[in-house]
Amino acid sequence: MINNISTENIRCNYPQRNYKIKQSSYNLAFGGNISIPASRVNRFMEFLLNKLGIVKRTINNKMKNRGNNDKIVSFCQKIINVDENSPEYIKYLYNYARKFGKKREVEINLESRRILDIVNSDESCIFVMNHDNRKKDPAMLGILYSLLYGAYIKAGKASTCPRPKVIVNEDILLSMGYMQRAILGKFGTIGVNASLFGTDKGNNARQMHSLLQGFISDRNHIFIFPEGKMAMFEDLDLKYKFQTGVAGIVNRASKSKKSVKVVPIGFAYNEESEKFLGSIYLGAPVYFKPDGQNLLVNRGNTGSGFASQNYVDFFSQSSNRVDDFKTITSQGQPVTGRDLNDYVAGILCENLKICREEAKKQLPTNSLGEKVIKI
């Protein structure tokens, strides 16, 4: 595997940036580096902050939707009975997503043709995105939706393209009105319990089972912010916040698919601008392919100048290679079983970090003017 890197032991109380970075070493971008003691105080603080967050979001939603209730009800009544396998469904989704792009200027690496590659392949993908700005990220996801599904419509694939499934913290849905939840649910939003202490795993497992079946049969794309609630710790590097849940999805899907395609997407924002100036960078796909009990991975985004040397070195070795794929190993031995999730998470985290840095690199410093993508 990739060279080990030592970490320092850092402790804080949970309400004020509270976490502990585990003492010892970790493999590059290894998952599971953060632990928060599951004490009564921390559990109560999470419960309290969740409740306060729901109240705050509920009030904000009511203020934003003031005067629009009739439109929300009308739209919900139109979409709720639309067949999800029909082309009309994708057109509704596309038009709904376009609203998020209004008055927002975003630079996107469309010249890479990676969206067209996704559309032409007819293959289901897992899209992983960084969660740097929790207020702006939903708008960026809407812009991404509009670009992707607009391309499917243009290609004449509105009937057959994979439908979106986006995994979100269920608290976000609880803060919305019934009609809003119904609309988002119709467009593939799946609420899961994102507790820092792993509660309600049974319900999450049931949600994931249905999600996986659609993904394995190429009926669904999966969109996920793998930081989850760890995104609240804004002072932490991505490698400490990245969670292994998405790696579990990859690992399980690889037992039924010839290959699992993951597309890392970096989001970045110009926080100094009064306007919404953002950047989306679609990375090269990361493929995971089963080989007996082993799991192979391709080079992904190692060609970027932002790739760490350890990650580049991992793929430069000639051993354990099948075509352009490399067996995931630790100290020269293939990684199998439960340990595999941590290594898959590490590889995905490294690719997402690269894409986030690429997004920052192309971030506009002022208005894009005529360069704004019309969606």
C-alpha positions as CSV (number, residue, x, y, z in Angstrom):
1,M,0.0,0.0,0.0
2,I,1.1,3.6,0.2
3,N,3.7,4.8,2.7
4,N,2.6,5.5,6.2
5,I,2.4,9.0,7.6
6,S,2.5,9.8,11.3
7,T,-0.1,12.0,12.9
8,E,-0.2,13.9,16.1
9,N,-2.7,13.4,18.8
10,I,-5.3,16.2,19.0
11,R,-8.1,16.4,21.5
12,C,-10.9,18.9,21.9
13,N,-14.4,19.0,23.5
14,Y,-17.1,18.1,21.0
15,P,-19.2,21.4,20.9
16,Q,-16.0,23.5,20.2
17,R,-14.4,21.6,17.4
18,N,-14.2,18.4,19.4
19,Y,-12.5,15.4,18.0
20,K,-9.5,13.1,18.5
21,I,-7.1,12.2,15.8
22,K,-6.0,8.7,16.6
23,Q,-2.5,8.3,17.7
24,S,-0.4,6.0,15.5
25,S,0.0,6.0,11.7
26,Y,-2.4,5.8,8.9
27,N,-2.1,4.9,5.2
28,L,-2.5,7.7,2.8
29,A,-6.0,9.3,3.1
30,F,-7.0,6.4,5.3
31,G,-10.6,6.3,6.5
32,G,-11.5,6.2,10.2
33,N,-8.8,8.6,11.5
34,I,-11.3,10.5,13.7
35,S,-13.0,9.3,16.8
36,I,-15.3,11.2,19.1
37,P,-15.9,9.6,22.5
38,A,-19.5,8.4,22.7
39,S,-19.9,9.8,26.2
40,R,-23.3,10.9,27.5
41,V,-22.3,14.5,27.2
42,N,-21.3,14.2,23.5
43,R,-24.4,12.2,22.7
44,F,-26.6,14.8,24.4
45,M,-24.7,17.6,22.6
46,E,-25.3,16.0,19.3
47,F,-29.0,15.5,20.1
48,L,-29.3,19.1,21.2
49,L,-27.5,20.5,18.1
50,N,-29.6,18.4,15.8
51,K,-32.8,19.7,17.3
52,L,-31.6,23.3,17.2
53,G,-30.4,22.8,13.6
54,I,-33.8,21.5,12.6
55,V,-35.6,24.4,14.2
56,K,-33.3,26.9,12.5
57,R,-33.6,25.3,9.1
58,T,-37.4,25.0,9.5
59,I,-37.7,28.7,10.2
60,N,-35.4,29.5,7.2
61,N,-37.4,27.3,4.9
62,K,-40.7,28.9,5.9
63,M,-39.2,32.4,5.3
64,K,-37.8,31.5,1.9
65,N,-41.0,29.8,0.8
66,R,-43.3,32.6,2.0
67,G,-45.7,33.4,-0.8
68,N,-44.6,30.4,-2.8
69,N,-46.7,27.7,-1.1
70,D,-49.3,27.6,-3.9
71,K,-46.5,27.0,-6.5
72,I,-44.9,24.3,-4.3
73,V,-48.3,22.5,-4.0
74,S,-49.0,22.9,-7.7
75,F,-45.6,21.5,-8.7
76,C,-45.9,18.6,-6.2
77,Q,-49.3,17.6,-7.6
78,K,-47.8,17.6,-11.1
79,I,-44.7,15.6,-10.4
80,I,-45.8,13.1,-7.7
81,N,-47.6,10.7,-10.1
82,V,-45.1,11.0,-13.0
83,D,-43.6,7.6,-13.9
84,E,-40.0,7.7,-12.9
85,N,-39.1,5.6,-16.0
86,S,-40.6,8.1,-18.4
87,P,-38.7,10.8,-20.3
88,E,-41.1,13.3,-18.8
89,Y,-39.6,12.5,-15.3
90,I,-36.1,13.5,-16.5
91,K,-37.4,16.7,-18.0
92,Y,-39.1,17.6,-14.8
93,L,-35.9,16.9,-12.9
94,Y,-33.8,18.9,-15.4
95,N,-36.1,22.0,-15.1
96,Y,-36.3,21.7,-11.3
97,A,-32.4,21.5,-11.1
98,R,-32.0,24.5,-13.5
99,K,-33.6,26.8,-10.9
100,F,-30.5,26.3,-8.6
101,G,-28.3,27.8,-11.3
102,K,-30.1,31.2,-11.4
103,K,-27.8,34.1,-10.6
104,R,-24.9,31.8,-9.9
105,E,-21.7,31.9,-11.9
106,V,-19.8,28.6,-12.0
107,E,-16.7,27.6,-13.9
108,I,-16.8,23.9,-15.0
109,N,-14.2,21.8,-16.9
110,L,-16.7,20.8,-19.7
111,E,-13.8,20.7,-22.1
112,S,-12.7,17.4,-20.6
113,R,-15.9,15.9,-22.1
114,R,-16.3,13.8,-18.9
115,I,-20.0,14.5,-18.7
116,L,-20.4,13.3,-22.3
117,D,-18.4,10.2,-21.5
118,I,-20.8,9.4,-18.6
119,V,-23.8,10.0,-20.8
120,N,-22.4,7.8,-23.6
121,S,-21.5,4.9,-21.4
122,D,-25.0,4.2,-20.0
123,E,-23.2,3.0,-16.9
124,S,-24.3,3.8,-13.3
125,C,-21.8,5.9,-11.3
126,I,-21.1,6.9,-7.8
127,F,-20.5,10.7,-7.6
128,V,-18.5,11.7,-4.5
129,M,-18.3,15.5,-3.7
130,N,-16.5,17.6,-1.0
131,H,-18.7,19.4,1.5
132,D,-16.8,22.7,2.0
133,N,-19.8,25.0,2.2
134,R,-22.9,23.3,3.4
135,K,-25.1,26.3,2.5
136,K,-23.9,26.5,-1.1
137,D,-23.2,22.8,-1.9
138,P,-26.9,22.0,-2.6
139,A,-27.0,24.7,-5.3
140,M,-23.8,23.2,-6.9
141,L,-25.4,19.8,-6.8
142,G,-28.4,21.2,-8.6
143,I,-26.2,22.8,-11.3
144,L,-24.4,19.4,-11.7
145,Y,-27.8,17.7,-12.1
146,S,-28.9,20.1,-14.8
147,L,-25.7,19.7,-16.8
148,L,-25.7,15.9,-16.6
149,Y,-29.4,15.3,-17.2
150,G,-29.6,18.0,-19.8
151,A,-26.9,16.1,-21.6
152,Y,-29.0,12.9,-21.3
153,I,-32.0,14.6,-22.8
154,K,-29.9,16.0,-25.7
155,A,-28.6,12.5,-26.3
156,G,-32.1,11.1,-26.5
157,K,-31.6,9.0,-23.4
158,A,-34.2,10.5,-21.1
159,S,-36.1,7.2,-20.9
160,T,-33.1,4.9,-20.2
161,C,-30.5,7.0,-18.3
162,P,-29.8,6.1,-14.6
163,R,-32.0,8.0,-12.3
164,P,-30.4,10.0,-9.5
165,K,-30.3,8.9,-5.9
166,V,-28.7,11.4,-3.5
167,I,-27.9,10.5,0.1
168,V,-28.5,13.3,2.7
169,N,-28.8,13.7,6.4
170,E,-32.4,13.0,7.3
171,D,-32.5,16.0,9.6
172,I,-32.4,18.2,6.5
173,L,-35.6,16.6,5.2
174,L,-37.3,16.8,8.6
175,S,-36.9,20.6,8.6
176,M,-38.9,20.9,5.3
177,G,-42.7,20.9,4.8
178,Y,-44.4,17.7,3.6
179,M,-44.7,18.9,0.0
180,Q,-41.0,19.8,-0.2
181,R,-40.0,16.4,1.2
182,A,-42.3,14.7,-1.3
183,I,-40.7,16.6,-4.3
184,L,-37.2,15.8,-3.1
185,G,-38.1,12.2,-2.5
186,K,-39.5,11.9,-6.0
187,F,-36.3,13.2,-7.4
188,G,-34.3,10.6,-5.6
189,T,-33.3,12.1,-2.2
190,I,-32.7,9.4,0.5
191,G,-32.5,10.5,4.1
192,V,-30.2,8.5,6.4
193,N,-29.3,8.8,10.0
194,A,-25.9,10.6,10.0
195,S,-25.2,10.4,13.7
196,L,-21.6,10.7,14.6
197,F,-22.1,7.7,16.9
198,G,-23.5,5.3,14.4
199,T,-27.1,5.0,15.7
200,D,-29.9,3.5,13.7
201,K,-27.7,1.4,11.5
202,G,-30.5,-1.0,10.8
203,N,-32.7,1.6,9.0
204,N,-29.6,2.8,7.1
205,A,-28.8,-0.7,6.0
206,R,-32.3,-1.2,4.6
207,Q,-32.1,2.1,2.7
208,M,-28.7,1.0,1.2
209,H,-30.0,-2.4,0.2
210,S,-32.6,-0.9,-2.1
211,L,-30.1,1.7,-3.3
212,L,-27.5,-0.9,-4.2
213,Q,-30.0,-3.0,-6.2
214,G,-30.7,-0.1,-8.5
215,F,-27.1,0.8,-8.8
216,I,-25.9,-2.7,-9.6
217,S,-28.5,-3.0,-12.4
218,D,-27.4,0.5,-13.8
219,R,-30.8,2.0,-13.0
220,N,-29.5,4.6,-10.5
221,H,-26.6,7.0,-10.1
222,I,-25.6,7.6,-6.5
223,F,-24.6,11.1,-5.3
224,I,-22.9,11.4,-1.9
225,F,-20.9,13.9,0.3
226,P,-18.7,11.3,2.1
227,E,-17.8,13.7,4.9
228,G,-21.3,13.5,6.3
229,K,-21.7,15.3,9.6
230,M,-17.9,15.5,9.9
231,A,-18.1,18.5,7.5
232,M,-19.0,20.6,10.6
233,F,-15.3,20.4,11.6
234,E,-14.2,22.9,9.1
235,D,-10.7,23.2,10.4
236,L,-9.9,19.6,9.7
237,D,-8.3,18.3,6.5
238,L,-10.5,16.2,4.2
239,K,-8.5,13.1,5.0
240,Y,-9.7,13.2,8.6
241,K,-13.3,13.8,7.7
242,F,-13.8,11.3,4.9
243,Q,-16.1,8.5,6.0
244,T,-15.9,4.9,4.9
245,G,-19.6,4.4,4.1
246,V,-19.1,5.1,0.4
247,A,-16.3,2.5,0.4
248,G,-18.7,0.0,1.8
249,I,-21.0,0.7,-1.1
250,V,-18.2,0.2,-3.6
251,N,-17.0,-3.0,-1.9
252,R,-20.5,-4.5,-1.9
253,A,-21.4,-3.5,-5.4
254,S,-18.1,-4.9,-6.7
255,K,-19.3,-8.4,-5.7
256,S,-22.1,-8.1,-8.3
257,K,-20.7,-5.7,-11.0
258,K,-17.8,-6.2,-13.4
259,S,-16.5,-2.8,-12.3
260,V,-17.7,0.0,-10.1
261,K,-17.3,3.5,-11.5
262,V,-16.7,6.4,-9.0
263,V,-16.5,10.0,-10.3
264,P,-14.9,12.4,-7.8
265,I,-16.1,16.0,-8.2
266,G,-14.5,19.0,-6.5
267,F,-16.5,22.0,-5.4
268,A,-14.8,25.4,-4.7
269,Y,-16.1,28.9,-3.9
270,N,-14.8,32.4,-4.1
271,E,-15.8,33.4,-0.6
272,E,-14.6,37.0,-1.0
273,S,-17.1,37.8,-3.8
274,E,-20.5,39.1,-3.0
275,K,-21.8,37.1,-6.0
276,F,-22.1,33.3,-6.1
277,L,-18.8,32.5,-7.8
278,G,-18.0,28.8,-7.8
279,S,-16.1,26.1,-9.5
280,I,-16.9,22.4,-10.4
281,Y,-14.2,20.1,-11.4
282,L,-15.2,16.7,-12.7
283,G,-12.3,14.3,-12.1
284,A,-11.3,11.2,-14.1
285,P,-13.3,8.2,-13.1
286,V,-11.9,5.8,-10.5
287,Y,-12.7,2.2,-11.4
288,F,-12.7,-0.7,-9.0
289,K,-12.7,-4.2,-10.5
290,P,-13.0,-7.5,-8.7
291,D,-10.3,-10.1,-9.3
292,G,-11.2,-13.2,-7.3
293,Q,-10.9,-12.2,-3.6
294,N,-8.9,-9.1,-4.5
295,L,-10.0,-5.7,-5.7
296,L,-8.2,-3.8,-8.4
297,V,-8.2,0.0,-9.0
298,N,-7.2,2.1,-11.9
299,R,-5.0,5.2,-11.9
300,G,-7.8,7.7,-11.5
301,N,-6.5,11.2,-11.1
302,T,-2.8,10.4,-10.5
303,G,-1.8,12.5,-13.5
304,S,-2.8,15.7,-11.7
305,G,-0.1,17.9,-10.3
306,F,-2.0,17.8,-7.0
307,A,-1.6,14.1,-6.5
308,S,0.5,13.2,-3.5
309,Q,3.9,11.5,-4.2
310,N,2.9,8.5,-2.1
311,Y,-0.2,8.0,-4.3
312,V,1.8,8.4,-7.5
313,D,4.4,5.9,-6.2
314,F,1.7,3.4,-5.4
315,F,0.8,3.2,-9.1
316,S,4.3,3.4,-10.4
317,Q,5.2,0.0,-9.0
318,S,5.2,-2.8,-11.6
319,S,4.0,-5.6,-9.3
320,N,0.4,-6.7,-8.8
321,R,-0.8,-5.0,-12.0
322,V,-3.5,-6.2,-14.4
323,D,-3.6,-4.1,-17.5
324,D,-3.9,-0.5,-16.2
325,F,-5.2,-1.7,-12.9
326,K,-3.4,-2.2,-9.6
327,T,-4.3,-4.7,-6.9
328,I,-5.0,-2.9,-3.6
329,T,-2.3,-4.1,-1.3
330,S,-0.7,-3.4,2.1
331,Q,3.0,-4.2,2.5
332,G,2.9,-6.1,-0.8
333,Q,-0.1,-8.3,0.2
334,P,-3.6,-8.0,-1.2
335,V,-6.1,-6.4,1.2
336,T,-9.3,-8.4,1.7
337,G,-12.2,-8.6,4.1
338,R,-13.2,-5.7,6.3
339,D,-9.9,-3.9,6.0
340,L,-10.6,-3.3,2.3
341,N,-13.2,-0.5,3.1
342,D,-10.5,1.6,4.7
343,Y,-8.2,1.3,1.7
344,V,-11.0,2.0,-0.8
345,A,-11.9,5.1,1.3
346,G,-8.3,6.2,1.2
347,I,-8.1,6.0,-2.5
348,L,-11.4,7.8,-3.0
349,C,-10.4,10.5,-0.5
350,E,-7.1,11.1,-2.3
351,N,-8.9,11.5,-5.7
352,L,-11.5,13.9,-4.1
353,K,-8.7,16.0,-2.6
354,I,-7.1,16.3,-6.0
355,C,-10.4,17.4,-7.6
356,R,-11.0,19.9,-4.9
357,E,-7.6,21.5,-5.6
358,E,-8.2,21.5,-9.3
359,A,-11.6,23.2,-8.7
360,K,-9.8,25.9,-6.6
361,K,-7.2,26.3,-9.4
362,Q,-9.9,27.1,-12.0
363,L,-12.0,29.2,-9.5
364,P,-13.1,32.6,-11.0
365,T,-11.9,35.7,-9.2
366,N,-14.5,37.9,-10.7
367,S,-17.7,37.8,-12.8
368,L,-17.5,35.3,-15.7
369,G,-19.8,37.5,-17.8
370,E,-20.3,35.8,-21.2
371,K,-18.6,32.6,-20.0
372,V,-21.4,31.7,-17.6
373,I,-22.9,28.3,-18.6
374,K,-26.5,28.7,-19.7
375,I,-28.5,25.8,-18.2
